[in-house]
Amino acid sequence: MNLKEKMQRRLKLSRPSLRARARPPKHRTTLGAQFTAANLSTALALQHCKSCGHTQYPPTELCGICLEDQLIYQPADGAGVILAKTELHHSLWEYFKRRLRQGSWPLCSVALNSGPEVIAHLGSDHLKAGDPARVFSHTDASQQAVLIAVDANVDVSYPEARREIVSAMNLDIPAIKEDGL
Amino acid sequence: MDRPSIYARSRKEAPANESRVRLIITACDCPANTHGEHVVRNYEGIALVCPVSLGYAKQSSHGAAWYVGSVLREIIHSAGIAKSDVDGLAVSSFSLGVDSAIALTQHFGLSPRWIEQANMGGVSGIVALRKAARAVQCGEAQIVACIGGDGAGHRSFEATAAHFSSWSIDASFPYGAGGPNAAFSLITRHYMEKYGAKREDFARIAVDQRYNANHYPKALLGHKRLSTQDYLQARPIAGPLHLFDCVMPCAGGEGFLIMSEARARTLKLPFVRLLAADELHNAHPKDSVQDRGGWTEYMSALYQRAGVGPEDIDLLQTYDDYPVISMMQIEDLGFCEKGDGPRFVQETDMRFDHSGAPSRKLPHNTCGGQLSCGQAGSAAGYLGLTETIRQLTHTAGSNQVPRARHGLVSGYGMVNYDRGLCSGAALLARGDA
C-alpha cells in the first residue's frame, strides 16, 4: 500500500458512514451460512446430533457432547425461559447506531427447553428474567437468519405472524440515512 | 479480614518450602477436575524480574510488533543483559495480523530455543508466566521474556469485536453489535438481580481504582478524577453498564523476564518469587449465566501450596474488564463468600495507600487497572503481573503500596460467546518474603 492509498483508506475509515442504506452485520462463517439456509423454511431449525441426541447452538462442525460428526438441522421447539435481558445504548455497527437514535435496542439470552442457550433480539419489551419465552428465526435486512425472542403466548407458527413481529422491530429493512448523504 | 473457614490456614501451619506438595482435588462438575488425585510441583527457584510497562495510547500508528519489540528493548536495558542472553520468548497479541511469535524472532534478531504464543486475552500473562517458569525450571531455557503487546489503529477495535470468534460472528455480534458490552451487560444484570448488587457497589471498585490511577503517571485516564456521583451520572452504554463500567481499548505493551533466582542474584536484580499458580478454562459450563469462574475449583489448593491465605495478601490485581468481573473474582479468590462481593467492596478500602475510610484494607488494581489505564488487548493480561512485580520489589514509585510482601494476580478472559472462558491466578511474594 503506497502513501496515497493509505491516506485514502484512512479517510474512508475516518469519516462517518455515508452509506445510504445501512444493514445489520452480514458476515457469517460457513456454519452460520448453513444455519441461515436451514432456517429459511421453518420457524426454528437447530443442529441435532443423531448419535447422542444433543441439540447444538451456536452451530459447530462436531457435536459438543460426543464429538461425533452426526449433526443435522431439524425443526426445533422454540420454547424457553429468559435468562437475562438488556438494552443497548451503544453499538459498533452503523445499522444499529442509526436504530439507537430512535431508542435503546433490547436483547436477551434465553435457555431453550431443548438445551441450548441463545442470544436473541427481544421482540416483547415487557419480558424479564425468568419469564417464559418463545424463540424463532427470521431473515434480517442482510438476508441472514437471526433469532428473535417473544412472549411465550405469541403464536409464531405462521410465517405471516413472524414477519409481522420482525417488521414491527424494523429488522427487515435497512436503516436509511434520512437527512440525505 | 473476613475469610471463609476453608482457607483458615496460617502461614506458620503451612509446609515451609516443601518441594512437592500432595493435594487432593475434589470432584466437581468440571470435566477438567475429575481426575482425582494429582501432584503439582512447586515453582521453587524461579524469579520474576524487570517489569516493563510502555504506557498506553488511545490510538497509535504503531503495530503490535513495535509494542512487543519496544518492551523487549526496555527489558534488556533494565536487566543489563545482551539480547542474545534471552533464549526464550513468550508473546501475546491480538493484533499481529499475519505474523506470529516466530516472525518476530526475525524482526528482533533473536534466536530463542524456546518459544510460546499465548493469545488468551486477560489470562495471557499468567499462561505465559506458568509455561516460562516451567521451561526455566526444567532447563529448557535460561532467560524467558514474557511480553504482551497490541496496537490500536483507527477503528481497529470494531474489527476485533466483529471477528473475535466463530461463535461471536454467528451468534452474538449480529445481535446489536455491542461487542463485549452486550455480553457483560447480561452478566452484570443477572448478577445484580441474583445477589442484589447495586451500581453504588460497582462504583466502589471504579472510583478507588481511579484514585490509584491518579497516582500512576502512565494511566491513560490518570489525569481525570472520578467521584461516585460522576460514576452514577455517566451515560448509559448497555443495560446496567454505563460509561465508567467499560474499559477503553488502547495500545500498549507490558512484559517481564523469568529466570532462575540464582541468575537474578548474580545480575543484582530485585526479584519476585512465584509461590503458586493455576488455571482452569471453560469451568462451570452448566451455569446458565456466568457468576463464577474456574478459581472456585483451585484457589483453596493454591493457597495451601503457597502457604499463605487471603489474609496475607497485601495487594490484589483482578482482571477488571468490567467491575462485576472484579467482584466475581474477589469472591472466587476467597476474600468473601459468593454473593457477598457488594458488601465486601463497600467495607473495604481498595486504595493503594490505605487512605480510604473503610477499616479493612485491600489495595486493588493499584495502577488503576484497565478501567483507568485502558485495555491494551493481550497486554492487558500482563498488566496485573507487571504492576505486582513493581509493587513487591518496591519499585512502583508514586503508587507504591506500603510494606507489600505478598500479591495475588488473577486473569480472566476470552468471551467466545456468552462468557469469559479463561481463569488463572498467581500468588507472588517479595524475593525475601
Interface residues (C-beta under 8 A of the other chain):
Chain A: R10 L13 S14 P24 P25 H27 R28 T29 L31 G32 F35 Y57 P58 P59 L83 A84 K85 T86 E87 L88 H89 H90 S91 L92 W93 Y95 F96 S104 W105 L107 C108 S109 A111 E117 V118 I119 A120 H121 A129 D140 Q144 V146 L147
Chain B: H154 R155 F157 E158 A161 A162 H163 S166 W167 I169 D170 A171 S172 F173 P174 Y175 G176 A177 G178 G179 N181 A182 A183 S185 L186 I187 R189 H190 E193 R235 P236 I237 A238 G239 P240 S288 V289 Y417 D418
